[in-house]
Amino acid sequence: MSDGIGFEAPFLGLRPAAFDWIDGITASNTKDWFTEHRDQYDVEVKGPLLRLLEEAAAELGGTSKVFRQNRDVRFSKDKSPYKTNTYGVVTLSGHGTFGLYVSINREGVTAGTGMYDMAKDQLERFRVAVVDPESGPAFVEAAETVAKNGIALSGDALKTAPRGFPKDHPRIEYIRLKQVLLMSTLSRAKATDGRAALDHALQTWKNTQPVVSWLGAHVGPSQVPPEARRR
């Protein structure tokens, strides 16, 4: 765990064995397979990701965390016991609503940020700001700037306009969003080139700042208690 000041060990890179493990858990998602390959997971996947996040946290100012590999299957029809990607976040000081997400997955290394689970008050502020004649075009400009950096804005969206908003609004594709996600994936081949995965994560954070800054200014953290945040 990083304290935003230093880190225990430098990130030395990912090896192809990390993606071999990801392929394996995808093909054989069982407790027996995971137990048999636990050392490979610790050495090739979790360990390097933790060091990457710790170094990113030291660079950006924040704390790091790798999430459990086990899935919560209590309310899921899919009873596969393990996630098929390994991921973590850097929670950044002074960016309470945002963090840097990094995932090792079958495609490579994905890094990104955004607002994954907006509460109802955040959604309302977001939609009002997108409709606004000044802040709305500024959001589109920020999204286009981020897109030029190779990062597409995405997220789950309503099938039609939310109640109270016009269906024919010129920015309806954004008004319908329930999430604002900014993700970029580095291929497996490139991710195993030295410290490229760490560089990719840091550059992704830098490249997403136009939208992150807009969201911070016009949406911000939720102002309602967790039990009242249903949409």
Residue pairs with C-beta under 8 A, 6 or more apart in sequence:
1 54
1 63
1 64
1 65
2 53
2 54
2 55
2 57
2 58
2 62
2 63
2 64
2 90
3 63
4 57
4 58
4 61
4 62
4 63
4 93
5 58
6 58
7 51
7 54
7 55
7 57
7 58
8 51
8 54
9 51
9 54
10 51
10 55
11 48
11 51
11 52
11 54
11 55
11 195
11 197
11 198
12 48
12 51
12 195
13 48
13 192
13 193
13 194
13 195
13 196
13 197
14 44
14 48
14 104
14 109
14 191
14 192
14 197
15 44
15 48
15 192
16 188
16 192
17 40
17 44
18 44
18 45
18 48
18 104
18 192
19 104
19 106
19 108
19 188
19 191
19 192
20 40
20 44
21 37
21 40
21 41
21 44
21 45
22 45
22 84
22 85
22 86
22 104
22 105
22 106
23 106
24 33
24 37
25 33
25 34
25 37
25 41
25 82
25 84
26 84
26 106
29 80
29 81
29 82
29 84
30 81
31 81
34 41
34 69
34 81
34 82
41 69
41 86
45 86
45 104
46 66
46 69
46 86
49 66
49 86
49 87
49 88
49 102
49 104
50 64
50 66
50 88
52 102
52 197
52 198
52 201
53 64
53 65
53 66
53 88
53 89
53 90
53 102
54 64
55 198
56 64
56 90
56 100
56 102
56 198
56 201
56 202
56 205
57 63
57 64
57 90
59 202
60 90
60 92
60 100
60 202
60 205
61 92
61 93
61 94
62 90
62 91
62 92
62 93
62 95
62 99
62 100
63 90
63 91
64 88
64 89
64 90
64 91
65 88
65 89
65 91
66 86
66 87
66 88
67 87
67 88
67 89
69 82
69 83
69 86
70 81
70 82
70 83
71 78
71 80
71 81
71 82
71 83
73 79
73 80
73 81
84 105
84 106
85 103
85 104
85 105
85 106
86 103
86 104
86 105
87 101
87 102
87 103
87 104
87 105
88 101
88 102
89 99
89 100
89 101
89 102
90 99
90 100
90 102
91 99
92 98
92 99
92 100
95 212
95 216
96 221
97 115
97 215
97 216
97 219
97 220
97 221
98 113
98 114
98 115
98 212
98 215
98 216
99 113
100 111
100 112
100 113
100 201
100 204
100 205
101 110
101 111
101 112
101 113
101 183
102 109
102 110
102 111
102 197
102 201
103 109
103 110
103 111
104 191
105 185
107 185
107 187
107 188
108 185
108 186
108 187
108 188
108 189
108 190
108 191
109 185
109 186
109 191
109 197
109 200
109 201
110 183
110 184
110 185
110 186
111 183
111 184
111 185
111 186
111 200
111 201
111 204
111 205
112 151
112 181
112 182
112 183
112 184
112 204
112 208
113 182
113 204
113 205
113 208
113 212
114 155
114 179
114 180
114 181
114 182
114 183
114 208
114 211
114 212
114 215
115 122
115 126
115 179
115 180
115 181
115 215
115 219
116 179
116 181
117 179
118 126
118 178
118 179
118 180
118 219
118 222
119 222
119 224
119 229
119 231
120 224
120 229
120 230
120 231
121 222
121 223
121 224
121 229
122 219
122 220
122 221
122 222
123 162
123 178
123 231
125 218
125 219
125 220
126 177
126 180
126 215
126 218
126 219
127 162
127 165
127 175
129 135
129 136
129 139
129 218
129 219
130 136
130 139
130 171
130 174
130 175
131 165
131 169
131 171
131 175
135 214
135 218
136 171
138 214
139 171
139 174
139 211
139 214
139 218
140 171
140 174
141 210
142 210
142 211
142 213
142 214
143 153
143 174
143 210
143 211
145 210
146 153
146 182
146 207
146 208
146 210
146 211
147 153
149 207
150 184
150 207
151 182
151 183
151 184
151 204
151 207
151 208
152 182
152 183
153 180
153 181
153 182
153 211
154 179
154 181
154 183
155 177
155 178
155 179
155 180
155 181
156 177
156 178
156 179
157 173
157 176
157 177
157 178
157 179
158 176
158 178
159 176
160 167
160 176
161 167
161 169
161 172
161 175
161 176
162 175
162 176
165 172
165 175
166 172
169 175
178 231
180 211
180 215
182 204
182 208
182 211
182 212
183 204
184 200
184 204
184 207
186 196
186 197
186 200
190 196
190 200
191 197
191 200
222 229
